[in-house]
Amino acid sequence: MEPKELSKLRGWLQPIFATPAARIGLVAGLACCLGLAAAVETRDANQPARAITSVAAAEQAAARAAAERSLAETQQRASRSDARDVLTPTETPAPTPSATTPTTPAATPTKSPTRKQTPRKTTTKKATAPAKTATATATAKPKPTVVAPVAGLTQAQMNNAATIVKTGVNMGIPERGLIVAIATAMQESNLYNLANTGLPESLNYPNEGTGYDHDSVGLFQQRTSTGWGTVEELMTPAISASKFFAALQQVFGWQNMSIAGAAQAVQVSAFPDAYAQHEGAATTVVEALI
């Protein structure tokens, strides 16, 4: 009889005490029942002992069931809290790798361009070296001050021709004007600086012979009486040549004249055609001097 009653009682109590409020009510009810049982035992001592033991067994079974349910609930709560604790730490470390990646590659590329400065100094040194050698070779070959005579001239004649050409070049006279001047001096003085016995003053200056035509002196046989200059000026080859070129520049269109025509326009000679015979030799001399 007792096992069946316990099973019925347990089946009846399980749905009732499924909630915490029911368990609290069960504990309160058990306390009341225990109090009533004690009162019954004291009042009614003649009742059999079986009724007392059955009530005590029912109370013990109810207490065990309540203890088991409370234990099961505590285990379920613990498992839920453990599951939450397991999930939360795995979600936190995600932002750390993304924060560390962009910091590293910025420092290395800035140092590379500074290493390229050294080879530039070596190239500039190499470039300056051949320039010095070029200037040394250029200065090592000076032009001769005295040019060897050409066209059958003597050295004195060639030196006078060189003075005439140099003076004309300094004045900006073109090559055709230089040829006109050399041809004129060939005809007038045979390229010698001549004094004049009729003008004794001319003998006081360096000369290469004497002439006799009126008061004509020098390379171009210019006359002091007609306004070409002083005797000293006309006996100086460079000054005498500059006076000839200045007069040539005053002749309009001399560049388009013949060599003889340009010479006659300056000299106004009694023999205008005599200058033409010296054009070839004068050209050879000028080309040797320029």
C-alpha positions in Angstrom: 0.0 0.0 0.0 2.8 2.5 0.7 4.7 2.4 -2.6 1.5 3.0 -4.6 0.4 5.8 -2.4 3.9 7.4 -2.8 3.8 7.2 -6.5 0.3 8.6 -6.7 1.3 11.4 -4.4 4.5 12.2 -6.4 2.5 12.2 -9.7 0.0 14.5 -8.1 2.6 16.9 -6.6 4.9 17.3 -9.7 2.7 19.5 -11.9 1.7 21.5 -8.8 5.2 22.4 -7.6 6.8 23.1 -11.0 7.1 26.9 -10.2 9.1 28.6 -7.4 5.9 30.0 -5.9 4.5 26.5 -5.6 7.7 25.3 -3.9 7.5 28.1 -1.4 3.9 27.1 -0.7 4.9 23.5 -0.3 7.5 24.3 2.3 4.9 26.4 4.2 2.4 23.6 3.9 4.8 21.1 5.1 5.5 23.2 8.2 1.8 23.4 8.9 1.3 19.7 8.3 4.2 18.9 10.7 2.6 21.0 13.3 -0.8 19.4 12.8 0.8 15.9 12.9 2.3 16.7 16.2 -0.9 17.9 17.6 -2.7 14.8 16.3 -0.1 12.6 18.0 -0.5 14.3 21.3 -4.3 14.4 21.2 -5.0 11.0 19.7 -2.5 8.5 21.1 -4.8 5.6 20.4 -4.4 5.9 16.5 -2.1 3.3 14.9 1.5 4.0 13.9 1.0 3.4 10.2 -0.9 6.7 9.6 2.0 8.6 11.1 4.7 6.9 9.0 2.7 7.4 5.8 2.5 11.1 6.3 6.2 11.4 7.2 7.1 9.4 4.0 5.0 11.7 1.9 6.6 14.8 3.3 10.1 13.4 2.7 9.2 12.5 -0.9 7.9 16.0 -1.5 11.0 17.6 0.1 13.3 15.4 -2.2 11.3 16.4 -5.3 11.6 20.1 -4.4 15.3 19.7 -3.8 15.9 17.9 -7.1 14.0 20.6 -9.1 15.8 23.4 -7.4 19.1 21.7 -8.2 18.1 21.2 -11.8 17.2 24.9 -12.1 20.4 26.0 -10.6 22.3 23.8 -13.1 20.4 25.2 -16.0 21.1 28.8 -14.8 24.8 27.9 -14.4 25.0 26.4 -17.9 23.3 29.5 -19.4 25.7 31.8 -17.7 28.7 29.7 -18.8 27.4 29.8 -22.4 27.3 33.6 -22.2 30.7 33.8 -20.8 32.1 31.6 -23.6 30.5 33.8 -26.3 31.5 37.2 -25.0 35.4 36.9 -25.0 35.5 35.5 -28.6 33.7 38.6 -30.0 36.1 41.1 -28.4 39.5 40.4 -30.0 38.2 41.1 -33.6 39.1 44.8 -33.8 42.7 44.4 -32.7 44.3 43.0 -35.9 42.8 45.8 -38.1 44.2 48.5 -35.9 47.8 47.3 -36.1 48.2 46.8 -39.8 48.4 50.3 -41.3 51.2 51.6 -39.1 54.3 49.7 -40.5 54.9 50.7 -44.2 55.4 54.5 -43.9 59.0 54.8 -42.6 61.2 52.9 -45.2 60.7 54.7 -48.6 61.9 58.1 -47.4 65.6 57.2 -47.0 66.2 55.9 -50.6 66.5 59.1 -52.6 69.3 60.5 -50.4 71.8 57.8 -51.6 71.7 59.1 -55.2 73.5 62.3 -54.5 77.1 60.9 -54.5 77.5 59.9 -58.2 76.6 63.4 -59.4 79.8 64.8 -58.0 81.9 62.4 -59.9 80.3 63.2 -63.2 80.9 67.0 -62.8 84.6 66.3 -62.1 84.9 64.3 -65.2 83.2 67.0 -67.3 85.6 69.7 -66.1 88.7 67.8 -66.9 88.5 67.7 -70.7 87.6 71.4 -70.8 90.9 72.3 -69.3 92.8 70.2 -71.9 90.8 71.8 -74.7 91.8 75.3 -73.6 95.4 74.2 -73.1 95.6 72.9 -76.7 94.0 76.0 -78.0 96.5 78.3 -76.3 99.4 76.1 -77.3 99.2 77.2 -81.0 99.4 81.0 -81.2 99.2 82.6 -84.6 102.6 83.9 -86.0 103.1 87.6 -85.8 105.0 87.7 -89.0 103.4 86.1 -92.1 105.6 84.8 -94.8 105.5 86.8 -98.0 103.3 85.7 -101.0 102.7 86.9 -104.6 106.5 87.7 -105.0 106.6 90.2 -102.2 109.6 90.8 -99.9 109.2 90.5 -96.1 109.1 94.3 -95.7 106.3 94.6 -98.3 104.4 91.7 -96.6 104.7 93.4 -93.2 103.3 96.7 -94.6 100.5 94.7 -96.2 99.7 93.1 -92.9 99.5 96.5 -91.2 97.0 97.7 -93.8 94.8 94.6 -93.5 94.9 94.7 -89.7 93.8 98.4 -89.7 91.0 97.7 -92.1 89.7 94.7 -90.1 89.7 96.8 -86.9 87.6 99.4 -88.8 85.1 96.7 -90.0 86.1 97.0 -93.6 85.0 93.9 -95.7 87.4 91.8 -97.7 86.7 93.6 -101.0 87.7 96.9 -99.4 91.0 95.3 -98.1 91.8 94.2 -101.7 91.1 97.8 -102.9 93.6 99.1 -100.4 96.4 96.6 -101.1 96.0 97.1 -104.9 96.2 100.9 -104.4 99.4 100.7 -102.2 101.0 98.3 -104.8 100.4 100.9 -107.5 101.3 104.0 -105.5 104.4 102.9 -103.5 105.0 99.2 -104.4 104.0 98.5 -100.7 107.0 100.5 -99.3 106.8 103.4 -96.8 108.4 106.2 -98.9 109.6 109.6 -97.8 110.0 112.5 -100.3 113.1 114.4 -101.1 110.9 117.4 -101.9 109.5 117.3 -98.4 112.6 117.2 -96.1 110.5 116.7 -93.0 109.5 113.2 -94.2 113.1 112.1 -94.0 112.9 112.5 -90.2 110.6 109.4 -89.9 111.3 105.7 -90.5 111.1 105.0 -94.2 112.0 102.4 -96.8 113.1 104.7 -99.6 112.2 108.0 -101.2 109.9 109.3 -103.8 109.7 112.6 -105.8 106.1 113.2 -106.8 105.2 116.6 -105.5 104.8 116.3 -101.7 103.3 112.7 -101.7 104.6 110.4 -98.9 103.9 107.1 -97.3 102.3 103.8 -98.6 99.5 105.6 -100.4 101.5 108.7 -101.5 99.1 111.0 -99.8 99.8 114.7 -99.9 99.8 116.9 -96.8 99.1 119.9 -98.9 95.7 118.5 -100.0 94.5 117.8 -96.5 95.3 114.2 -95.9 97.1 114.9 -92.7 100.4 115.9 -91.1 103.7 114.5 -92.5 104.2 112.4 -89.3 100.7 110.9 -89.7 101.2 110.1 -93.4 104.6 108.5 -92.7 103.0 106.1 -90.1 101.6 103.1 -92.0 98.7 102.3 -89.6 97.5 106.0 -89.6 98.0 106.3 -93.3 95.8 103.2 -93.9 93.1 104.4 -91.6 92.8 107.7 -93.6 92.5 105.7 -96.8 89.7 103.4 -95.5 87.9 106.5 -94.1 87.9 108.1 -97.5 86.8 104.8 -99.2 83.8 104.7 -96.8 82.7 108.1 -98.0 82.5 106.9 -101.6 78.8 106.0 -102.4 78.4 102.5 -103.8 82.1 101.6 -103.7 81.1 97.9 -102.9 79.6 97.6 -106.4 82.5 99.2 -108.2 85.5 97.4 -109.7 88.7 97.3 -107.7 90.3 99.8 -110.0 87.2 102.1 -109.9 87.0 102.1 -106.1 90.7 102.9 -105.9 90.5 105.7 -108.4 87.5 107.2 -106.6 89.7 107.7 -103.5 93.1 108.6 -105.1 91.9 110.6 -108.1 95.0 109.5 -110.0 96.2 110.7 -113.5 96.3 107.0 -114.4 93.0 105.4 -113.3 93.4 102.1 -115.1 96.8 101.3 -113.5 95.2 99.8 -110.4 93.5 97.0 -112.2 96.8 95.2 -112.9 97.3 94.5 -109.2 93.9 93.0 -108.4 95.0 89.3 -108.6 98.2 89.8 -106.4 96.2 91.9 -103.9 93.6 89.2 -103.6 96.3 86.6 -102.9 97.9 88.8 -100.2 94.6 89.5 -98.4 93.6 85.9 -98.4 97.0 85.0 -96.8 96.6 87.6 -94.1 92.9 87.2 -93.0 
